[in-house]
Amino acid sequence: MKLPVLIQAIFLLALLPPAGCAPPSSEPEKGGEPAKVAPSKTVPAPEKTEPANPPAEPVPAEKPEKEPKPAISSAIESLTGSLGYNLDGQEEGDPKAELEKGLSLQKKGHYTRALEVLGGAVEMKAPNALRAEVLLELAETYFRRGKDAREESLEPGEVVEDPGSNLETSAVLFREVVNRYKGELDFSSQAAYMTGSCYLLLGDHRRGLAAYKSAFENFPRTSKYRSKALERAGICNAGIGDHVQAKAFFNKYLRDFGNDPKYSSTAKKIRTRYLNELGLVGRPAPPLNATRWLKGVVDGGLESLRGEVIVLTFFSTWCNHCKSELPQMRRDVEKWSDKGVVFIGIANPSDPKGTSPVEIYVETNKVPFLDVALDEGGRSWRPYRVSGLPAAVVIDQKGIVRWRGHYTFMGHTLLETLLAE
């Protein structure tokens, strides 16, 4: 055999599998059965044995004798964290004495000190009724401080840079009185009502309406704040431009409380003022009977302002409420004038109760109106259904009256709506 042939034969033999082996394959041979796997033997599990000293059965926890305190809302948790209040009431002390001390300071307008005293009292152990009262008065102090700051009538030494933040804080604390102490009706019903009052002063009629509706719907008829909440709900509805609902709330007040002598004063105000004012809404604004314009800017009357949103305010030099609203008017003018809202005033220079000439009053008190119409004899009062001051009217870009009411209740909701139209 030649050498090359021998080498090839050896090479081929090396490639063949050893005897008794088959090539690896995942498929069975054609016509054959798949290989059977021998079953594995099962190893019996070891028997369980009890320990020599078994542990004692767990004793179920005893139920607390008292109901757990309601959870603190996220808003109050954030607020109390920033202000340093702890509403769990675990501190020792005499909360009743501190409450009386805080109320005395509050009535004197010493709000900063009152907040310190009441803030300490709110952290003391006390029955729920007393705890609710302390928290309510803490909220009330923030409310009064915000309101007085809004009117620039704070006592000397009291400094508030942002009246709105005090009113917002007050609203959160009032809501917490409702959430934590709803069963203490004397305090929780008042707190629900006051929450709406905070938002009304902030000019937020929608949140005010929600709070007043809650105060009316969630508390019994015996609550003295229920009727007040119903009245204010009507005011808020008018403020957002829903005059149908406003009338519905006012009429419901008359049905529910109108025949009760205790509510006769408010019922009369609703009949002769609120419903009468709403009758002007939706109609063209009556012309102003201006003898002259104080600054000469609006000589053409309301017609010259067509295309602008107009806030027309009736005032008088003897009106204390008119004067107390001036700081807020200045803020309103600063906020809205550049956005397309024109603020004008109207006064009767021959008002027999006038305390000074209108010109001097406007200059001395820095009345912020673009111009002031001088209406001899007050001939514009009746067409605009003015029965109390300061009376305000919102007129849209087409010259239609869209709101009529007390200036205090003119919020930003309607102005935003009109500017967006």
Protein Blocks (a to p, Z undefined) as FASTA:
>chain_A
ZZklmmmmmmmmmmpccehiacddfbdcehiacdddddddddddddddddfbdcdddddd
dddfbdcdddddfklmmmmmmnopafkopagcjfklmmmmmmmmmmnopamlmmmmmmmm
mmpccdfklmmmmmmmmmmmmmmmmmmmmnopacehiacfblmlmmmmmmmmmmmmmmmm
mmlmmlmmmmmmmmmmmmmmnopaklmmmmmmmmmmmpcfklmklmmmmmmmmmmmmmno
paklmmmmmmmmmmmmmmpmklmmmmmmmmmmmmmmmmmgopacdddddfbafklmmmno
mmlmgoiacddddddfklmklmmmmmmmmmmmmmmmmnopacdddddfklfkbcbdfklm
mmmnopabfbdcddehilmmmmnopabdcddddddfkopafbdcdfklmcfklmmmmmmZ
Z
